[in-house]
């Protein structure tokens, strides 16, 4: 089955699917679709010179789904159903439209609908090689409601909370399934300001990070580089509205050039962490890549 034939269906299908998706994964699905847009896969596939392609678009990190097909969606509650979805993806029936394929991959488990959509998009971009991996998601015994109640909570969890001596205060959570993946932040601070105070060795697991500079990759703090883009998984209501400068920069980087971005949103799902001021706790997703892929840059590349 040629999934490229379904490319034009994605927006309408996701709009139809979202009301059926549990709130715990509704924004997660929209964030994921914006972190891994078809645009990047198409541009990469069309450019034979990979080194020049990466240089021109200033790409850093793992920007291709084939490089992290099993882990790109760990922030989904429905990540736990990934092995079952992969098994279903290995034998897709003919004659179904995209929505039908997503339902087939989810099977009888309605909670698996968002991860099934992710599976189809991953198959579209990465090809079938990832289906053979033996990856098994880590199980978490909490219910979707427990995940939601903890999302954006001020209560610290895990060893980091004990070591830091933190009491209930504002915090930014980076991985809801890992109790120690958070850092404290003050009201009125930009997200990157709080992140810089977290001195754990994130540079050892993400080459884009610098020693003692925190978990969010940064190359400036003025909105110039686009390195610090994040998804706001929870607590968007605790962020300051986007300003015109950030809108212009996000358009320049191309992060908002996709059919799943809400152009009229006062507090979008995808933000620059260095431009996002918080007034309360929030949960974020840190993309494993960054680049400059705006429409103007694409046009110049095509003219060369």
C-alpha positions in Angstrom: 0.0 0.0 0.0 1.4 3.4 -1.0 0.6 5.7 2.0 1.8 8.7 0.0 -1.6 8.5 -1.7 -3.1 9.5 1.7 -1.0 12.6 2.2 -3.9 15.0 1.4 -6.2 13.3 3.8 -4.3 13.9 7.0 -5.8 17.2 8.1 -9.4 16.2 7.6 -8.8 12.8 9.2 -7.2 14.2 12.3 -10.1 16.7 12.6 -12.5 13.9 12.5 -10.5 11.7 14.9 -9.7 14.3 17.6 -13.1 14.2 19.3 -12.6 10.4 19.9 -9.1 10.9 21.3 -8.9 10.9 25.1 -7.8 14.4 26.4 -4.6 12.9 27.8 -3.3 12.5 24.2 -5.3 15.1 22.2 -2.7 17.8 22.4 0.1 15.2 22.3 -1.1 14.1 18.9 -1.2 17.6 17.5 2.2 18.4 18.9 3.8 15.2 17.5 2.4 15.9 14.0 4.0 19.4 14.2 7.4 18.0 15.5 7.6 15.5 12.6 6.0 17.2 9.6 5.8 15.5 6.2 7.6 18.5 4.9 10.9 17.5 6.4 10.7 13.9 5.1 9.8 15.2 1.6 12.7 17.7 1.6 15.2 15.1 2.7 14.0 12.6 0.2 14.3 15.1 -2.7 17.8 16.2 -1.9 20.5 13.7 -2.8 23.3 15.6 -1.0 22.5 15.0 2.6 25.4 16.9 4.1 24.6 20.0 2.0 20.9 19.6 2.8 21.6 19.7 6.5 24.0 22.6 6.2 21.6 24.7 4.1 18.6 24.1 6.5 20.9 24.3 9.6 19.5 20.9 10.7 20.9 19.5 13.9 19.8 16.4 15.9 17.6 13.5 14.8 15.2 15.1 12.4 14.2 11.9 10.5 11.6 9.5 12.0 13.6 6.5 10.9 16.2 7.5 13.5 13.8 7.4 16.5 10.7 5.7 15.2 10.1 3.8 18.5 10.7 6.6 20.9 9.5 9.9 19.2 6.1 9.5 21.0 7.2 8.5 24.5 5.2 11.5 25.8 1.9 9.9 24.7 -0.1 7.9 27.3 -1.0 5.6 24.4 2.7 4.9 23.8 2.1 1.7 25.9 0.1 0.3 22.9 3.0 0.8 20.4 3.9 -2.9 20.1 0.4 -3.9 19.3 0.0 -1.0 16.8 3.3 -2.1 15.1 2.0 -5.6 14.7 -1.2 -4.3 13.1 0.8 -2.1 10.7 2.6 -5.1 9.4 -0.6 -6.4 7.7 -2.7 -3.4 6.5 -5.7 -4.4 4.5 -6.4 -2.9 1.0 -9.3 -0.7 0.2 -9.3 1.4 3.4 -8.9 5.2 3.5 -6.6 6.8 6.0 -9.1 7.0 8.8 -10.0 3.3 8.2 -6.3 2.4 8.4 -5.9 4.2 11.7 -8.9 2.4 13.2 -7.5 -0.9 12.0 -4.1 -0.2 13.6 -5.8 0.7 16.9 -8.0 -2.4 16.9 -10.5 -2.6 19.7 -8.6 -0.3 22.0 -10.0 3.2 21.6 -7.2 4.6 23.7 -4.8 3.5 21.0 -6.2 5.7 18.3 -3.6 8.5 18.7 -0.6 6.1 18.7 -2.1 4.3 15.7 -2.2 7.7 13.8 1.4 8.1 14.8 2.2 4.6 13.5 0.7 5.3 10.1 2.6 8.6 9.7 5.9 6.9 10.9 5.3 4.2 8.3 4.8 6.9 5.7 8.0 8.7 6.5 10.3 6.0 7.7 9.3 2.9 5.8 8.6 -0.5 7.3 12.1 -1.3 8.7 11.1 -0.1 12.2 8.3 -2.7 12.4 11.0 -5.4 13.0 12.5 -3.8 16.1 12.0 -5.6 19.4 11.3 -2.3 21.3 8.9 -2.7 24.2 7.3 0.4 25.8 7.8 0.9 29.5 4.5 0.4 31.3 3.2 3.0 33.8 0.4 1.9 36.1 -1.3 5.4 36.3 -4.6 6.0 34.6 -5.2 8.7 32.0 -7.0 10.7 34.6 -4.0 10.5 37.0 -1.7 11.6 34.2 -4.0 14.6 33.5 -4.3 15.6 37.2 -0.5 15.6 37.5 0.1 17.5 34.3 1.0 21.1 35.1 1.1 20.2 38.8 3.4 22.2 41.2 4.2 19.1 43.3 7.7 17.9 42.8 8.3 14.1 42.4 11.3 11.8 42.5 14.9 12.0 43.5 15.5 15.5 41.9 12.8 16.9 44.2 14.5 15.4 47.3 18.0 16.5 46.3 16.9 20.1 45.4 14.9 20.4 48.6 12.1 21.8 46.5 8.7 22.2 48.0 5.5 22.7 46.0 6.4 25.5 43.6 6.3 26.2 39.9 8.0 23.6 37.7 8.5 22.6 34.1 8.1 18.9 33.5 10.0 17.5 30.6 8.9 13.8 30.7 5.7 12.9 32.6 6.7 9.2 32.9 10.0 10.0 34.6 9.7 11.6 38.1 13.0 13.4 38.0 12.6 15.1 34.6 11.6 18.5 35.7 13.1 21.8 36.9 11.8 24.6 39.1 10.9 28.0 37.6 9.8 31.3 38.9 6.6 33.1 37.8 7.5 35.6 35.1 10.5 33.7 33.9 11.1 32.5 30.4 11.3 28.7 30.2 15.0 28.7 29.1 15.9 30.9 32.1 14.6 28.2 34.5 16.1 25.4 32.4 19.6 26.9 32.6 19.7 26.4 36.4 19.3 22.7 36.0 23.0 21.6 35.9 22.5 17.9 35.2 24.6 16.5 32.3 22.1 16.7 29.5 25.0 17.3 27.0 25.8 13.6 27.5 22.5 12.5 25.9 21.8 15.4 23.5 24.8 16.7 21.5 22.9 19.9 20.9 23.1 20.8 24.6 26.1 22.4 26.3 27.6 21.5 29.7 25.8 23.2 32.6 23.3 24.9 30.3 20.2 22.8 31.0 18.0 20.3 29.2 16.8 22.7 26.4 19.3 23.2 23.6 20.0 26.9 23.1 22.4 28.9 20.9 21.0 32.3 21.9 18.2 33.6 24.1 16.8 36.2 21.8 14.7 34.2 19.3 17.4 34.3 16.7 18.5 30.7 16.4 15.3 28.6 16.7 17.1 25.9 18.6 14.9 26.1 21.7 11.5 25.2 20.2 9.3 23.1 22.4 5.8 21.7 22.5 3.5 22.8 25.4 1.9 19.5 26.4 0.2 20.9 29.5 -0.3 24.2 31.3 -0.7 26.3 28.2 -3.0 28.5 30.2 -0.1 29.3 32.4 2.0 30.7 29.6 2.0 34.3 28.4 0.3 34.8 25.0 2.6 34.8 21.9 3.8 38.2 20.8 4.3 39.4 17.2 8.1 38.9 17.4 7.8 35.2 18.2 5.2 34.8 15.4 7.6 36.2 12.9 10.5 34.1 14.1 8.4 30.9 14.2 7.3 31.6 10.6 11.0 32.2 9.6 12.0 28.8 11.1 9.1 27.1 9.5 7.9 25.4 12.7 4.4 26.7 12.2 4.2 25.9 8.5 2.1 22.9 8.8 -1.6 22.1 8.6 -1.9 21.2 12.4 -0.8 24.7 13.7 -3.6 26.9 14.8 -2.7 30.3 13.3 -5.1 32.1 15.5 -4.1 30.6 18.8 -3.2 33.0 21.5 -1.1 30.3 23.2 0.0 27.9 20.5 1.1 24.3 21.1 4.6 25.0 19.6 6.6 27.8 21.1 10.2 29.1 21.4 11.2 28.5 25.0 13.3 31.6 25.2 10.2 33.7 24.3 7.7 31.9 26.5 7.0 33.4 29.9 5.2 31.2 32.4 2.9 32.2 35.3 2.4 28.6 36.5 3.6 25.1 36.0 3.7 23.4 32.6 4.7 20.2 30.8 6.8 20.5 27.7 8.1 18.2 24.9 11.7 18.9 23.8 12.1 18.0 20.1 15.3 16.0 19.2 16.1 18.3 16.3 16.0 21.9 15.1 16.5 23.7 11.9 15.5 26.6 9.6 12.9 25.3 7.1 10.7 28.3 6.4 9.0 28.7 3.0 11.4 31.5 1.9 14.4 29.4 2.5 12.9 26.4 0.7 12.2 28.7 -2.4 15.8 29.9 -2.4 17.0 26.2 -2.3 14.8 25.3 -5.2 16.2 28.2 -7.3 19.8 27.1 -6.8 
